[in-house]
Amino acid sequence: MSVGDIELRVNQIVGPTPSSSIRSYLRLNTPDVFLREDRGIYRLKENIANEPVLESLAIDKQVVFEFGRSKLVHADCFEWITQQELHSIHAVVTDPPYGLHEYTAEQQSKLRSGKGGVWRIPPSFDGHTRSPLPRFTTLTRDQLDELRTFFSLLTRLLLPKLVPGAHVLVATNPLLSYIVSGALADSGLERRGEIVRLTMTMRGGDRPKAAHEEFSEISMMPRSAWEPWLVFRKPLEGRAQDNLRKWKTGGFRRPSKYKPFTDVIESSPTRKNERALAPHPSLKPQSFMRQIVRAVLPLGEGVILDPFAGAGSTLAAAEAVGYKSIGIEKDFHFFEIARGAIPRLARLKIKETKP
C-alpha cells in the first residue's frame, strides 16, 4: 500500500490523524512489521514463522489464556483494540514501553542473552544483581516524537471502546511524563492528576561519568524517589451520578467509607519473591497494583484492560480483588511468563494497608 492508502485506512479506524504521526509509526515499525518496497510504498512483513511476536497480527492465530476472571491475549494491542465493541472497556491500568526500540525483537533477544544491546545493565552491588533498565536519558528527538505518536494513536483507538467516565492510569517516569500526558490530552482524554508511587529507583544520583572521583560531591540528576502514574478519564455522560448509574464509572472506589483514595501511595521496590514468580524488567509490586486496580472501578463492576500486560501484574491484581480483566501482550516470551505468573501473583499474600 502507498502511504496515502495507509493514511486513509488509519483515518477510517481512529479518526483524523496527522500524516506525520502515521509516517513516524511506519518508520518505528520498519522493518519489524513493515517492509519499505519503494519510496512511500509499504507492505506487511512476510515469512514471519520464526517471529512469534508477529503471529498475533492475524486474529485467527491469537493465543488466549484464561484464569478466573482474567483473560490474557497474545496479540498486538493496536490490532486487538480495533476489533473490540464500542463501550466495552471500563478502565485501563498499564505500564507501557517507553524505550520503544528496546522492546523490538532484536533488542529483546540481546537482553535475554545477557548482551544488553541498547539496555543499560546496572552493575551488581553487595551481591545483588540489578535489573536492566531502558536508557530513557539517551532518546533522540525522533524517538521522542515517535513516543508521542505511539500514545496518540493508542488513545485514538481506545476512546470509542471506553465507556464514558472510564479512567486511564498510565505508569511513566519524570523524564517522559510530559510527552505522554500531552499525547493523551490532545487525543481527547481529560487529565485528572497523577498518582505518586513513593519508591526509590535506580534512576539519577550518579556522579559525572569518567570523572566521579574529581567531582565526588556532584550528582548529575536528582536520585528518583518516586514514580508518576498519569490519571486520565474519558469525559462523563451527563452528571457524575448519572454516569455512575448508567456506566458504573466516573470516580474512584474509596478504601473505606471514611477514607478517600489518595494520589500518594507508599511503595517498596518489587520484592525478590515476586520477581522470581514473574521475571520482567518493569514488574510492579502487587501491594501497589492491587490498590490502584481496586480504585479504578468505583462500584467494583466492569472490565479493566492492560494493553501492555508484560508479566501480568495488572491482571493478577484484578483477580486478587475480584475484578474482570483483559491483558494484551505482543511479546510471546512475556506472554508465556504471564501465563504462569498470573495465578501465582494473584494468590500471593501481601500485607494489606489499613483503611
Protein Blocks (a to p, Z undefined) as FASTA:
>chain_A
ZZklmmmmmmmmnopadfklmmmmmmmmpcklbccfbghiacddehillmmklmmmpmkl
pccddehjbccddddfklmmmmpcehibfbdcddddfblmlmpmklmmmmmnonopmacc
dddeehiacdddddfklccfklmmmmmmmmmmmmmmmmmmpcghiacdddddfklmmmmm
mmmmmnopacebjcddddddfeehiacehilmmmmmbcfbdcdfbdcddddddddehjfk
lmmmmnopaiacdfbfklccdfbdcdddddfklmmmmgcfkbccfklmmmmmmmmmmnop
acdddfblonommmmmmmmnopacddddfblklmmmmmmmmmmmmmpccddddZZ
